[in-house]
Amino acid sequence: MPAASTHVRVSALPSVTGTLRAVEALLLGAGQRTARRNAWTSVLEDRRRARDRVEAQHVLEAASGRTSRAT
């Protein structure tokens, strides 16, 4: 009697990000999800502008011959 073949199905585990988004979808309404994503995008943009300001300040100070007090 031939041995019965067994098929093992392997599926990738969901990423942490994917899992969090799925939980977020269950817990929050569409409007709240959009608001949270917009708020986070705003935070990231504020951080980018702050880095740009510091870099511009360093460039201006270097061009004028002064050294930055922060460095």
Backbone as XML, in Angstrom:
<?xml version="1.0"?>
<chain id="A" units="angstrom">
  <residue number="1" name="MET">
    <atom name="N" x="0.853" y="-1.176" z="0.000"/>
    <atom name="CA" x="0.000" y="0.000" z="0.000"/>
    <atom name="C" x="0.892" y="1.229" z="0.000"/>
  </residue>
  <residue number="2" name="PRO">
    <atom name="N" x="0.719" y="2.129" z="-0.967"/>
    <atom name="CA" x="1.584" y="3.321" z="-1.025"/>
    <atom name="C" x="1.251" y="4.277" z="0.110"/>
  </residue>
  <residue number="3" name="ALA">
    <atom name="N" x="2.304" y="4.948" z="0.559"/>
    <atom name="CA" x="2.141" y="5.925" z="1.639"/>
    <atom name="C" x="1.340" y="7.123" z="1.130"/>
  </residue>
  <residue number="4" name="ALA">
    <atom name="N" x="0.471" y="7.600" z="1.959"/>
    <atom name="CA" x="-0.329" y="8.763" z="1.581"/>
    <atom name="C" x="0.567" y="9.987" z="1.561"/>
  </residue>
  <residue number="5" name="SER">
    <atom name="N" x="0.479" y="10.758" z="0.515"/>
    <atom name="CA" x="1.317" y="11.956" z="0.454"/>
    <atom name="C" x="0.636" y="13.077" z="1.229"/>
  </residue>
  <residue number="6" name="THR">
    <atom name="N" x="1.445" y="13.786" z="1.941"/>
    <atom name="CA" x="0.908" y="14.916" z="2.699"/>
    <atom name="C" x="1.440" y="16.195" z="2.086"/>
  </residue>
  <residue number="7" name="HIS">
    <atom name="N" x="0.577" y="17.119" z="1.950"/>
    <atom name="CA" x="0.968" y="18.416" z="1.397"/>
    <atom name="C" x="1.005" y="19.416" z="2.540"/>
  </residue>
  <residue number="8" name="VAL">
    <atom name="N" x="2.127" y="20.072" z="2.645"/>
    <atom name="CA" x="2.276" y="21.091" z="3.673"/>
    <atom name="C" x="2.207" y="22.445" z="2.989"/>
  </residue>
  <residue number="9" name="ARG">
    <atom name="N" x="1.322" y="23.252" z="3.461"/>
    <atom name="CA" x="1.182" y="24.585" z="2.886"/>
    <atom name="C" x="1.934" y="25.570" z="3.765"/>
  </residue>
  <residue number="10" name="VAL">
    <atom name="N" x="2.865" y="26.276" z="3.174"/>
    <atom name="CA" x="3.661" y="27.251" z="3.907"/>
    <atom name="C" x="3.222" y="28.632" z="3.453"/>
  </residue>
  <residue number="11" name="SER">
    <atom name="N" x="2.899" y="29.455" z="4.409"/>
    <atom name="CA" x="2.549" y="30.834" z="4.063"/>
    <atom name="C" x="3.412" y="31.758" z="4.906"/>
  </residue>
  <residue number="12" name="ALA">
    <atom name="N" x="3.753" y="32.866" z="4.327"/>
    <atom name="CA" x="4.601" y="33.832" z="5.020"/>
    <atom name="C" x="3.825" y="34.476" z="6.160"/>
  </residue>
  <residue number="13" name="LEU">
    <atom name="N" x="4.513" y="34.743" z="7.230"/>
    <atom name="CA" x="3.897" y="35.453" z="8.343"/>
    <atom name="C" x="3.694" y="36.910" z="7.946"/>
  </residue>
  <residue number="14" name="PRO">
    <atom name="N" x="2.609" y="37.509" z="8.366"/>
    <atom name="CA" x="2.399" y="38.918" z="8.007"/>
    <atom name="C" x="3.435" y="39.806" z="8.705"/>
  </residue>
  <residue number="15" name="SER">
    <atom name="N" x="3.764" y="40.890" z="8.049"/>
    <atom name="CA" x="4.723" y="41.819" z="8.641"/>
    <atom name="C" x="4.080" y="42.523" z="9.827"/>
  </residue>
  <residue number="16" name="VAL">
    <atom name="N" x="4.909" y="43.093" z="10.663"/>
    <atom name="CA" x="4.401" y="43.840" z="11.815"/>
    <atom name="C" x="3.548" y="45.005" z="11.334"/>
  </residue>
  <residue number="17" name="THR">
    <atom name="N" x="4.021" y="45.691" z="10.306"/>
    <atom name="CA" x="3.274" y="46.824" z="9.772"/>
    <atom name="C" x="1.909" y="46.380" z="9.251"/>
  </residue>
  <residue number="18" name="GLY">
    <atom name="N" x="1.897" y="45.282" z="8.519"/>
    <atom name="CA" x="0.640" y="44.771" z="7.992"/>
    <atom name="C" x="-0.321" y="44.374" z="9.095"/>
  </residue>
  <residue number="19" name="THR">
    <atom name="N" x="0.220" y="43.752" z="10.124"/>
    <atom name="CA" x="-0.606" y="43.346" z="11.256"/>
    <atom name="C" x="-1.185" y="44.559" z="11.967"/>
  </residue>
  <residue number="20" name="LEU">
    <atom name="N" x="-0.345" y="45.578" z="12.207"/>
    <atom name="CA" x="-0.831" y="46.785" z="12.874"/>
    <atom name="C" x="-1.904" y="47.491" z="12.046"/>
  </residue>
  <residue number="21" name="ARG">
    <atom name="N" x="-1.717" y="47.517" z="10.738"/>
    <atom name="CA" x="-2.731" y="48.152" z="9.890"/>
    <atom name="C" x="-4.047" y="47.380" z="9.922"/>
  </residue>
  <residue number="22" name="ALA">
    <atom name="N" x="-3.956" y="46.052" z="9.991"/>
    <atom name="CA" x="-5.174" y="45.247" z="10.072"/>
    <atom name="C" x="-5.903" y="45.514" z="11.383"/>
  </residue>
  <residue number="23" name="VAL">
    <atom name="N" x="-5.162" y="45.587" z="12.483"/>
    <atom name="CA" x="-5.773" y="45.882" z="13.780"/>
    <atom name="C" x="-6.371" y="47.284" z="13.759"/>
  </residue>
  <residue number="24" name="GLU">
    <atom name="N" x="-5.630" y="48.229" z="13.181"/>
    <atom name="CA" x="-6.120" y="49.594" z="13.076"/>
    <atom name="C" x="-7.423" y="49.639" z="12.274"/>
  </residue>
  <residue number="25" name="ALA">
    <atom name="N" x="-7.495" y="48.866" z="11.210"/>
    <atom name="CA" x="-8.697" y="48.846" z="10.383"/>
    <atom name="C" x="-9.891" y="48.321" z="11.167"/>
  </residue>
  <residue number="26" name="LEU">
    <atom name="N" x="-9.643" y="47.355" z="12.050"/>
    <atom name="CA" x="-10.742" y="46.804" z="12.850"/>
    <atom name="C" x="-11.204" y="47.767" z="13.934"/>
  </residue>
  <residue number="27" name="LEU">
    <atom name="N" x="-10.261" y="48.488" z="14.526"/>
    <atom name="CA" x="-10.579" y="49.312" z="15.683"/>
    <atom name="C" x="-11.037" y="50.719" z="15.345"/>
  </residue>
  <residue number="28" name="LEU">
    <atom name="N" x="-10.525" y="51.263" z="14.282"/>
    <atom name="CA" x="-10.810" y="52.666" z="13.973"/>
    <atom name="C" x="-11.641" y="52.791" z="12.707"/>
  </residue>
  <residue number="29" name="GLY">
    <atom name="N" x="-12.428" y="53.819" z="12.653"/>
    <atom name="CA" x="-13.182" y="54.113" z="11.440"/>
    <atom name="C" x="-12.259" y="54.715" z="10.390"/>
  </residue>
  <residue number="30" name="ALA">
    <atom name="N" x="-12.729" y="54.786" z="9.182"/>
    <atom name="CA" x="-11.914" y="55.290" z="8.072"/>
    <atom name="C" x="-11.447" y="56.722" z="8.318"/>
  </residue>
  <residue number="31" name="GLY">
    <atom name="N" x="-12.315" y="57.559" z="8.867"/>
    <atom name="CA" x="-11.945" y="58.955" z="9.116"/>
    <atom name="C" x="-10.831" y="59.080" z="10.131"/>
  </residue>
  <residue number="32" name="GLN">
    <atom name="N" x="-10.891" y="58.276" z="11.180"/>
    <atom name="CA" x="-9.841" y="58.317" z="12.200"/>
    <atom name="C" x="-8.517" y="57.815" z="11.641"/>
  </residue>
  <residue number="33" name="ARG">
    <atom name="N" x="-8.570" y="56.769" z="10.818"/>
    <atom name="CA" x="-7.331" y="56.249" z="10.209"/>
    <atom name="C" x="-6.678" y="57.318" z="9.357"/>
  </residue>
  <residue number="34" name="THR">
    <atom name="N" x="-7.487" y="57.984" z="8.553"/>
    <atom name="CA" x="-6.954" y="59.036" z="7.683"/>
    <atom name="C" x="-6.363" y="60.167" z="8.514"/>
  </residue>
  <residue number="35" name="ALA">
    <atom name="N" x="-7.048" y="60.556" z="9.569"/>
    <atom name="CA" x="-6.550" y="61.630" z="10.430"/>
    <atom name="C" x="-5.228" y="61.241" z="11.079"/>
  </residue>
  <residue number="36" name="ARG">
    <atom name="N" x="-5.117" y="60.014" z="11.549"/>
    <atom name="CA" x="-3.858" y="59.573" z="12.181"/>
    <atom name="C" x="-2.717" y="59.557" z="11.178"/>
  </residue>
  <residue number="37" name="ARG">
    <atom name="N" x="-2.986" y="59.063" z="9.977"/>
    <atom name="CA" x="-1.929" y="59.026" z="8.957"/>
    <atom name="C" x="-1.520" y="60.432" z="8.548"/>
  </residue>
  <residue number="38" name="ASN">
    <atom name="N" x="-2.491" y="61.321" z="8.423"/>
    <atom name="CA" x="-2.165" y="62.711" z="8.089"/>
    <atom name="C" x="-1.341" y="63.361" z="9.198"/>
  </residue>
  <residue number="39" name="ALA">
    <atom name="N" x="-1.699" y="63.078" z="10.443"/>
    <atom name="CA" x="-0.948" y="63.644" z="11.566"/>
    <atom name="C" x="0.480" y="63.128" z="11.562"/>
  </residue>
  <residue number="40" name="TRP">
    <atom name="N" x="0.668" y="61.843" z="11.317"/>
    <atom name="CA" x="2.019" y="61.271" z="11.307"/>
    <atom name="C" x="2.834" y="61.857" z="10.150"/>
  </residue>
  <residue number="41" name="THR">
    <atom name="N" x="2.212" y="62.008" z="9.000"/>
    <atom name="CA" x="2.895" y="62.618" z="7.856"/>
    <atom name="C" x="3.330" y="64.036" z="8.202"/>
  </residue>
  <residue number="42" name="SER">
    <atom name="N" x="2.499" y="64.753" z="8.916"/>
    <atom name="CA" x="2.827" y="66.112" z="9.342"/>
    <atom name="C" x="4.017" y="66.122" z="10.297"/>
  </residue>
  <residue number="43" name="VAL">
    <atom name="N" x="4.045" y="65.183" z="11.222"/>
    <atom name="CA" x="5.172" y="65.073" z="12.161"/>
    <atom name="C" x="6.469" y="64.820" z="11.397"/>
  </residue>
  <residue number="44" name="LEU">
    <atom name="N" x="6.438" y="63.897" z="10.449"/>
    <atom name="CA" x="7.646" y="63.588" z="9.673"/>
    <atom name="C" x="8.107" y="64.796" z="8.864"/>
  </residue>
  <residue number="45" name="GLU">
    <atom name="N" x="7.155" y="65.531" z="8.304"/>
    <atom name="CA" x="7.495" y="66.730" z="7.529"/>
    <atom name="C" x="8.093" y="67.808" z="8.428"/>
  </residue>
  <residue number="46" name="ASP">
    <atom name="N" x="7.554" y="67.987" z="9.620"/>
    <atom name="CA" x="8.112" y="68.954" z="10.572"/>
    <atom name="C" x="9.551" y="68.585" z="10.940"/>
  </residue>
  <residue number="47" name="ARG">
    <atom name="N" x="9.805" y="67.301" z="11.149"/>
    <atom name="CA" x="11.167" y="66.858" z="11.472"/>
    <atom name="C" x="12.122" y="67.135" z="10.317"/>
  </residue>
  <residue number="48" name="ARG">
    <atom name="N" x="11.651" y="66.896" z="9.077"/>
    <atom name="CA" x="12.492" y="67.141" z="7.904"/>
    <atom name="C" x="12.823" y="68.631" z="7.786"/>
  </residue>
  <residue number="49" name="ARG">
    <atom name="N" x="11.808" y="69.496" z="7.999"/>
    <atom name="CA" x="12.056" y="70.939" z="7.924"/>
    <atom name="C" x="13.017" y="71.398" z="9.016"/>
  </residue>
  <residue number="50" name="ALA">
    <atom name="N" x="12.917" y="70.818" z="10.204"/>
    <atom name="CA" x="13.829" y="71.181" z="11.297"/>
    <atom name="C" x="15.264" y="70.801" z="10.932"/>
  </residue>
  <residue number="51" name="ARG">
    <atom name="N" x="15.455" y="69.611" z="10.350"/>
    <atom name="CA" x="16.807" y="69.213" z="9.919"/>
    <atom name="C" x="17.328" y="70.163" z="8.851"/>
  </residue>
  <residue number="52" name="ASP">
    <atom name="N" x="16.457" y="70.540" z="7.910"/>
    <atom name="CA" x="16.860" y="71.462" z="6.848"/>
    <atom name="C" x="17.261" y="72.822" z="7.420"/>
  </residue>
  <residue number="53" name="ARG">
    <atom name="N" x="16.515" y="73.310" z="8.433"/>
    <atom name="CA" x="16.861" y="74.596" z="9.053"/>
    <atom name="C" x="18.236" y="74.533" z="9.719"/>
  </residue>
  <residue number="54" name="VAL">
    <atom name="N" x="18.508" y="73.454" z="10.439"/>
    <atom name="CA" x="19.798" y="73.315" z="11.117"/>
    <atom name="C" x="20.920" y="73.254" z="10.091"/>
  </residue>
  <residue number="55" name="GLU">
    <atom name="N" x="20.707" y="72.491" z="9.030"/>
    <atom name="CA" x="21.728" y="72.386" z="7.985"/>
    <atom name="C" x="21.980" y="73.748" z="7.331"/>
  </residue>
  <residue number="56" name="ALA">
    <atom name="N" x="20.908" y="74.474" z="7.042"/>
    <atom name="CA" x="21.056" y="75.800" z="6.432"/>
    <atom name="C" x="21.787" y="76.746" z="7.373"/>
  </residue>
  <residue number="57" name="GLN">
    <atom name="N" x="21.496" y="76.669" z="8.662"/>
    <atom name="CA" x="22.181" y="77.514" z="9.642"/>
    <atom name="C" x="23.673" y="77.202" z="9.658"/>
  </residue>
  <residue number="58" name="HIS">
    <atom name="N" x="24.019" y="75.925" z="9.634"/>
    <atom name="CA" x="25.440" y="75.551" z="9.631"/>
    <atom name="C" x="26.148" y="76.051" z="8.374"/>
  </residue>
  <residue number="59" name="VAL">
    <atom name="N" x="25.467" y="75.949" z="7.236"/>
    <atom name="CA" x="26.066" y="76.424" z="5.981"/>
    <atom name="C" x="26.282" y="77.929" z="6.036"/>
  </residue>
  <residue number="60" name="LEU">
    <atom name="N" x="25.277" y="78.665" z="6.509"/>
    <atom name="CA" x="25.409" y="80.116" z="6.594"/>
    <atom name="C" x="26.510" y="80.531" z="7.564"/>
  </residue>
  <residue number="61" name="GLU">
    <atom name="N" x="26.600" y="79.851" z="8.692"/>
    <atom name="CA" x="27.646" y="80.170" z="9.666"/>
    <atom name="C" x="29.027" y="79.855" z="9.111"/>
  </residue>
  <residue number="62" name="ALA">
    <atom name="N" x="29.151" y="78.756" z="8.404"/>
    <atom name="CA" x="30.440" y="78.398" z="7.803"/>
    <atom name="C" x="30.832" y="79.420" z="6.739"/>
  </residue>
  <residue number="63" name="ALA">
    <atom name="N" x="29.863" y="79.895" z="5.969"/>
    <atom name="CA" x="30.142" y="80.878" z="4.924"/>
    <atom name="C" x="30.535" y="82.224" z="5.511"/>
  </residue>
  <residue number="64" name="SER">
    <atom name="N" x="30.005" y="82.548" z="6.683"/>
    <atom name="CA" x="30.324" y="83.833" z="7.291"/>
    <atom name="C" x="31.563" y="83.750" z="8.183"/>
  </residue>
  <residue number="65" name="GLY">
    <atom name="N" x="32.134" y="82.560" z="8.317"/>
    <atom name="CA" x="33.352" y="82.408" z="9.109"/>
    <atom name="C" x="33.105" y="82.107" z="10.572"/>
  </residue>
  <residue number="66" name="ARG">
    <atom name="N" x="31.856" y="82.067" z="10.991"/>
    <atom name="CA" x="31.539" y="81.731" z="12.383"/>
    <atom name="C" x="31.410" y="80.232" z="12.525"/>
  </residue>
  <residue number="67" name="THR">
    <atom name="N" x="31.624" y="79.753" z="13.726"/>
    <atom name="CA" x="31.373" y="78.338" z="14.007"/>
    <atom name="C" x="30.060" y="78.223" z="14.747"/>
  </residue>
  <residue number="68" name="SER">
    <atom name="N" x="29.399" y="77.129" z="14.539"/>
    <atom name="CA" x="28.116" y="76.903" z="15.193"/>
    <atom name="C" x="28.310" y="76.621" z="16.676"/>
  </residue>
  <residue number="69" name="ARG">
    <atom name="N" x="27.443" y="77.181" z="17.488"/>
    <atom name="CA" x="27.504" y="76.910" z="18.926"/>
    <atom name="C" x="27.031" y="75.494" z="19.231"/>
  </residue>
  <residue number="70" name="ALA">
    <atom name="N" x="26.255" y="74.914" z="18.333"/>
    <atom name="CA" x="25.705" y="73.571" z="18.577"/>
    <atom name="C" x="26.747" y="72.484" z="18.334"/>
  </residue>
  <residue number="71" name="THR">
    <atom name="N" x="27.804" y="72.795" z="17.596"/>
    <atom name="CA" x="28.802" y="71.746" z="17.282"/>
    <atom name="C" x="30.100" y="72.022" z="17.978"/>
  </residue>
</chain>
